[in-house]
Amino acid sequence: MKRKTAIAVAIVTGLCLMAGVAAAHPPSGMDLAYDGDTGLLSVDVTHPVGNVASHFIDEVIVTVDGELVAQLRYFKQATKEGEKILVNIGMYPSGAVIRVKAECNKYGDMEKELIVGGAEKALE
């Protein structure tokens, strides 16, 4: 009887863990815009959640040409749809590569790259 109970507990625990991972997800989209005249970077992260205090974008990292220019930490998400960020990263010339990584506090991340004077692209 003890063996059956132990197996049942293991199965229920496994199902609960799988349900938690299934509910967690990385950001589903990210839009970047950079204003070279003001040095402002706009980051719009799409990350729909049910509870902004328990499942949220917890970190956004910005690099330019491989150098860290901003590391932002959050303890809840601004809206249930995602996070909108405006950060002054300074002025960079055409061709500079801005890379942004947004991380979910539960699971996954998304990276995008924007070339100043060019287009943005998703990174794998």
C-alpha positions, 0 to 999 in steps of 0.5 A, spaced: 500 500 500 505 504 501 508 503 494 502 505 491 501 511 495 508 513 493 507 512 486 501 516 486 504 522 490 510 522 485 505 522 479 501 528 482 508 532 483 510 531 476 503 533 473 504 539 478 511 541 476 509 540 468 503 545 469 507 550 472 512 550 466 507 550 461 504 556 464 511 560 464 513 562 457 518 567 454 516 574 451 512 573 445 514 579 442 519 585 442 519 592 438 525 597 439 525 604 436 532 608 437 532 616 437 539 618 435 537 625 436 535 624 443 539 618 445 532 615 447 531 607 446 524 605 446 523 597 448 516 594 448 515 587 450 509 583 449 508 578 455 501 577 456 500 574 464 494 573 468 498 576 475 503 581 474 506 580 481 508 573 480 509 572 472 513 578 469 519 581 465 524 581 471 530 583 467 532 587 461 539 588 458 541 593 453 548 593 450 551 597 444 556 594 440 557 589 445 558 594 451 553 594 457 549 600 457 543 599 461 541 593 466 534 594 468 530 590 474 523 589 475 519 586 481 512 586 477 510 587 470 507 594 468 501 591 465 498 584 463 500 585 456 507 587 457 512 592 459 514 598 455 520 601 457 524 608 455 531 609 457 536 614 455 542 610 452 546 616 449 547 617 442 550 612 437 552 613 430 549 609 424 551 602 424 552 601 432 548 595 434 543 595 439 542 589 442 536 588 448 534 581 452 528 581 456 527 575 461 521 572 464 522 571 471 519 564 470 522 561 464 525 564 457 527 570 454 527 574 448 533 578 444 532 583 439 538 587 435 537 594 432 542 597 427 542 604 428 540 607 422 538 600 420 532 595 421 531 591 427 531 583 427 530 577 432 536 573 435 535 566 435 
